[in-house]
């Protein structure tokens, strides 16, 4: 490792989908660290980036009148990020029943020192966008998400 390089990141699972998050002033709260609402927003951005990378877009969701709506978040805030930190935000699909439900695991690590900042799990249910009612996943959802599931 060179003096300017960051330590390798120790992910909780292999083969993560990873995006970077640079902490900005509007994400800082009155305690001078990242507000928990900003973390929840980043969970959503990371999940969408992964879905997009898998080939699923909001336009497809709308065309199919289906969406994956959050039914539950479990978040462990393990350290406080501050202004200027860069976090590597990883996600994995850890469950997909090919019918209604999907679950993702998240792991956010500060790039500068490899410290785990957050671990989370989010559960989703497939809904009809037009009604908000649970509906079976379209084939493209079930195939894409099931095939991307951590094994």
CORRA-V378420 format. One record per residue. N is the residue number from 1. RES is the residue in one letter. PSI is psi in degrees with one decimal (none if undefined). Layout:
n->N res->RES psi->PSI
n->N res->RES psi->PSI
This chain:
n->1 res->X psi->132.4
n->2 res->X psi->162.1
n->3 res->X psi->-29.5
n->4 res->X psi->-6.2
n->5 res->X psi->154.9
n->6 res->X psi->155.4
n->7 res->X psi->155.0
n->8 res->X psi->148.3
n->9 res->X psi->131.9
n->10 res->X psi->89.5
n->11 res->X psi->150.0
n->12 res->X psi->-23.1
n->13 res->X psi->158.6
n->14 res->X psi->162.0
n->15 res->X psi->56.4
n->16 res->X psi->156.0
n->17 res->X psi->128.2
n->18 res->X psi->136.0
n->19 res->X psi->160.8
n->20 res->X psi->146.7
n->21 res->X psi->113.8
n->22 res->X psi->120.3
n->23 res->X psi->129.0
n->24 res->X psi->164.8
n->25 res->X psi->-37.4
n->26 res->X psi->-10.5
n->27 res->X psi->-1.2
n->28 res->X psi->137.7
n->29 res->X psi->-171.6
n->30 res->X psi->-8.9
n->31 res->X psi->2.6
n->32 res->X psi->30.5
n->33 res->X psi->175.0
n->34 res->X psi->130.6
n->35 res->X psi->146.0
n->36 res->X psi->-29.7
n->37 res->X psi->-35.7
n->38 res->X psi->-37.3
n->39 res->X psi->-43.3
n->40 res->X psi->-40.9
n->41 res->X psi->-38.6
n->42 res->X psi->-33.1
n->43 res->X psi->-45.6
n->44 res->X psi->-45.3
n->45 res->X psi->-39.3
n->46 res->X psi->-43.7
n->47 res->X psi->-45.1
n->48 res->X psi->-41.7
n->49 res->X psi->-39.8
n->50 res->X psi->-46.1
n->51 res->X psi->-44.0
n->52 res->X psi->-42.2
n->53 res->X psi->-28.6
n->54 res->X psi->-6.9
n->55 res->X psi->8.4
n->56 res->X psi->130.5
n->57 res->X psi->164.8
n->58 res->X psi->-32.4
n->59 res->X psi->-39.3
n->60 res->X psi->-43.1
n->61 res->X psi->-47.7
n->62 res->X psi->-43.2
n->63 res->X psi->-34.5
n->64 res->X psi->-5.6
n->65 res->X psi->41.1
n->66 res->X psi->152.1
n->67 res->X psi->159.7
n->68 res->X psi->105.0
n->69 res->X psi->141.8
n->70 res->X psi->129.8
n->71 res->X psi->-18.9
n->72 res->X psi->137.1
n->73 res->X psi->138.2
n->74 res->X psi->118.2
n->75 res->X psi->129.1
n->76 res->X psi->110.0
n->77 res->X psi->112.3
n->78 res->X psi->-21.4
n->79 res->X psi->160.3
n->80 res->X psi->124.2
n->81 res->X psi->150.3
n->82 res->X psi->170.8
n->83 res->X psi->131.2
n->84 res->X psi->-15.9
n->85 res->X psi->149.2
n->86 res->X psi->126.8
n->87 res->X psi->136.7
n->88 res->X psi->122.4
n->89 res->X psi->113.2
n->90 res->X psi->149.9
n->91 res->X psi->153.9
n->92 res->X psi->145.7
n->93 res->X psi->120.1
n->94 res->X psi->-10.3
n->95 res->X psi->141.5
n->96 res->X psi->116.5
n->97 res->X psi->2.8
n->98 res->X psi->12.8
n->99 res->X psi->-73.9
n->100 res->X psi->-28.6
n->101 res->X psi->148.7
n->102 res->X psi->145.6
n->103 res->X psi->142.7
n->104 res->X psi->145.9
n->105 res->X psi->143.8
n->106 res->X psi->151.3
n->107 res->X psi->117.4
n->108 res->X psi->127.7
n->109 res->X psi->135.6
n->110 res->X psi->124.6
n->111 res->X psi->-37.3
n->112 res->X psi->-32.3
n->113 res->X psi->0.8
n->114 res->X psi->12.7
n->115 res->X psi->131.5
n->116 res->X psi->125.3
n->117 res->X psi->-34.9
n->118 res->X psi->144.6
n->119 res->X psi->140.6
n->120 res->X psi->160.2
n->121 res->X psi->133.3
n->122 res->X psi->132.5
n->123 res->X psi->140.2
n->124 res->X psi->154.4
n->125 res->X psi->140.6
n->126 res->X psi->132.6
n->127 res->X psi->159.9
n->128 res->X psi->123.7
n->129 res->X psi->-32.1
n->130 res->X psi->-27.7
n->131 res->X psi->-20.0
n->132 res->X psi->3.8
n->133 res->X psi->147.7
n->134 res->X psi->136.2
n->135 res->X psi->148.7
n->136 res->X psi->143.4
n->137 res->X psi->137.7
n->138 res->X psi->157.4
n->139 res->X psi->-40.9
n->140 res->X psi->-35.6
n->141 res->X psi->-53.4
n->142 res->X psi->-41.5
n->143 res->X psi->-46.8
n->144 res->X psi->-51.2
n->145 res->X psi->-39.7
n->146 res->X psi->-43.5
n->147 res->X psi->-22.3
n->148 res->X psi->-3.1
n->149 res->X psi->139.7
n->150 res->X psi->130.6
n->151 res->X psi->none
